[in-house]
Amino acid sequence: MKKSAAMASLDLVRHVEQRREPRWKAHGEIWFSLDEGAPAGPAPKEVLGTLLDRSSSGFRAQHDCKELMSGQLVRFRMKPSSGGRARVMWTRIIDDRVESGFLIVR
């Protein structure tokens, strides 16, 4: 049996509501650099992005770095006084738009 558009929309809403933490819209720039690991290695690539939303344990950002992969560690900076490390949980590339979800690692 094929689902109607209304039923498919309801399924999507149910899926969104299953998130463990509430999200809220976020605005502003975020900088992150790929964690290369070796202190004597080449300077890490720095990427400028735009925050889309946040939760207490992570954030979602739009950027132009197509090299990000799930599991990768990055250092991030939201403001001069706010930053840390985060793990890339997912990356979605649609045309020239790149979005990633990050889990903050303490």
N, C-alpha and C positions, 0 to 999 in steps of 0.2 A: 504494500500500500504506500502510495506517495504522500509525503507530508505537504500540507498547505503552507503558504508563505507565513501565515499567522502562527502556525505551530512551530515552524522553523525559527521564527523570531522569538517565541516564548522559550524554546530550548536554549537559544543564545543568552537570553536574560538569566535563565537559571544557571547557566555555566558561569557567567560573570559574578553572580551573587555567591558563588561557592568560594570566592577568594578568602584566604585566611585573615587578611588584614584589610582595613579600609584604605583606599587610595584617595589622594586629593591632588587637584591640578597644581602643577608647579610651573613657574616661569623663570626665565633667565638663562644665562650661559653656564655651561659646565665644561671644564677642561679635563681630559683624562689622558694618561700616557700608558702605553703598553709596558707591562712589567717584564723587562728582559731577563731579570734574574741575576746576571753577572754584574757586580759593581764596576768592573774594569772594562765592560763591553761598550758597544756604541751607545750614544745618547738615545734614550727611548723616544719613539715617535709621539709627539703631542697632538691631540685631536681636540678641536673645538666643537661642542655640540649644544643643543638646546634641550633643556628639561621639559618633559611632557607631563609626568606625574611622579608622585612619591608615595611611599608608605613608611612605616616605622623601620623597616629592614631593607629597603631598596629604593630604586628609582628606574624610570624609563626615560631614554633620551633619543633624540634624532641627531644624526651626525653623517659624515661622509666616509667613514672608515669601513670598507667592505672586508677588511682582513680579520675582524673580530670573530672569534669562535667561542662556542659554549665551553665553559670551564676555564677560560683564560682569565688571569688576574690583571687588573689595571689599578693605577693610582688615580684618584679623582680630586678635583678642587671645584667647589661651587662658588665660594667667595674666598677672599684672602684668608679668612679665619676658619673655613669649613672644608674638610676634605678627609681623605682616608684611602682605604683599599676596598675594592669590590670585585666580585666574580661575575663574569658574563654568563647569564643564564640562557639567553637566546638572542639571536640576531635575525631580523627579517629585512630582506632587500626587495624592494618593489621599484622598478625603473631606477632612478637616481636617488631615491629616498632609502635611507638606511635607519632602522630603529633597533635598539637593543634594550634588554631588560637586565638590570644589575642587582645582585644581592650584596649588601654591604658586609664586609668581613672585618670583624673587630680585632 
